[in-house]
Structures are given as C-alpha cells and as structure tokens.
Amino acid sequence: MRTPTMASSTAVHDLPGTYNNGLHRAGMMPLVELEDRYSRQVLFRGIGGEGQRKLAASSVVIVGCGATGSTLASLLARAGVGRIRILDRDYVEPSNLQRQSLFDEADAADSMPKAVAAARKIAAFNSEITAEAKVEDLVPANIDQLLSGAQVILDGTDNFETRYLINDYAAKNQLPWIYTAAVGSYGVTLNVLPGQTACLACVFPELPHGAFETCDTAGILGSTVNLAASIAATEALKLLVGAEEQLRRTLLSFDVWSNERAEIAADRPRPDCRTCQRRDFVHLAGEGRPYITLCGRNSVQIHERHRPLDFSQMADRLRPHGTVRHNDFVLKFWREPYEVTLFPDGRAIIKGTSDPAVARSLYARFVGS
Ligand SMILES: [Zn+2]
C-alpha cells in the first residue's frame, strides 16, 4: 500500500487565497528596494523604466500550473507583473518535481493544491506583487469569473478541451492569449492576438493529430517545457509593455532532442474560422466537461462542484473504511487499490482506475450520490 505522507489537519491555517506583501502589512520596510530588484531588467532597452511601471500595473491569468504554468508564473512574478492569478485543479505529487519548478518535496508530501503552493512560493520571492490562487477547474460556468480582468491569458494547461474554451473566451472578449504545449522533447507556442493573428481554431480547426499523446504516455523533459514557457513568458512581457511590433506572429515548434525547428505563418485569421470569424463559440456555449472525465493515467475526475464538504466530518465518516488525511485544501482517502482526493467544493480525483463507472460508485459510496 502506498504510504500516506500528508501532514495532519493542523498543517495550514492562515491562508487566504491571495498572497502579497506581508512586510508592508507588518509595517516594516521591504527587504528589497524596488529599484534594486528590477535594475537589470530596467537596463534592458525593451523594458526600461516605463515598461517596468507598466508591468507593475499589469494583470495576467495563468490557466494550469504544472510545468509550463510554474515557469510562466515564476518568470512573470520575478519580472514584476503586478497581479498574477493562478488557476489549477490539481495537487502536487512527487512525479511533478522533475520539472514543475515552483514546487518542493514538502508540497508533494502535503498534497498541496498547485495553485496555493505556487502563490506561496511567489510570495516568498516577490512580496511586492499579488499572486492569487484559484483551486478550480476552468469550465464555461466559471470562466467569466476566473478570467475577468486579465490583460493576457497564458496557457499552462495539458489539454485541448480547455485550450479551445480559452480560445472562445479570448475571441469573444478580444483578449490576447498565448498557447503553449510540450510533450517529450517537443514544444510549441502561438500568440493569439484578437483581430490580428490566427486563433487556435484557425490553426487547428479539429483536435490536432497526436493531441492524445500526453506527458503521462510519452514522458517529458524539464528543459522542453521550460524553453516553451520561457518563450511564451517573453511574448507576454512584450504584450504588457506594448512592444507589439516585436511579437512573434508564427506557430513556433521545436524539438530539443532532434534539434528540429519549424515556424508556420499565423499572421492572419483563416477566413472561414468558426471561432474568430464566424464567432460561433461552441466550447463556451457547451455544458462544459461531462460529469466524469479521464484525468491522466489510471485516474478519473468527478466534477461535482456543488457539494461543499466539511473535511473533519468527512474524515470521521471515512476513517472506518481506510486511511484518511486532510489539511485545509484537500482530503485524501486511501482504500486499496484506490486513492481518492477530495477538494472542498466536492470535486474528486480518483486514482487506481480508468473506469468512470468504478469512480462513480466509489464516489457515491463514500462521499455521496
Ligand atoms: Zn480563428
């Protein structure tokens, strides 16, 4: 049996969703003076003092905080982007540490939600900006609330379903977004500038071939994803400081192992594009994900969002049936051969099966039907 390693329920308490500036709150001087912190970046001609002030007043959303999202968040937070909202539905596991640069062993041992762990890590290295954690699954029902206020949306997801949803939202609201994906040694990225360039559906009207190959099946090099995310973060900086003429208008792909590299023109929309030309937002109009979806290898996600759980009560109920641990963010329940992770809104990730029927019956039996 896998040994539960999560800390006890007393692990974490003082946790609002937003992290910033503890030193200012405490009435102390900041440890790092702003001019010193950004001095090397301000020296760079593309940014300068004015660009730095624009970054401080900027707001971005990063959807998904695995490897790509970690690097995006880390680079943009260190660069001084004033407000960063981080969305992620998952929790940190040991297999993430090879490439997901914002997390450490304690996060994995505690099964910390990635969004919360990322925001905490950011607060530790830049207390002058605001990092906001949202432990949520992006669906049509919550997309307005989760993506509102962003000047740029950044893709840290691992699936095309969510990317098409972001693409619909961005086209509808005339917001720029940056597509980034990586698997194995292959990385790809595209800037989507509304009214100017091709959108994701212009380039991939249907799910692209090979989209089903994931990090769970093909593996991934940390360097691949860090390179792809570094390029995307740089494009975001250009957007935020207004260096429009420097923005790349191609679909860029590369393979860091075979050294292949390609660019496909994406500087204008496809005339018959359903999304950005006909403005038919099918993904936004959809009911969203089905109630149950496969979620990586040998695991299933149950998208219940309307069953607020009291973890203490739930732990008491489950204890006779297996091993239970919880903190403020997740409750884990081990019962051979399954591992059930519950979130406070009732969402669950069930490991040990890829059969939705098995997952549904486990959920109904132990959480509620
Ligand atoms: Zn389009």
Residues whose N, C-alpha, C, O or C-beta is under 5 A from the ligand:
A	BS01	ZN	A198 C199 A201 C202 P269 C273 T275 C276 Q277
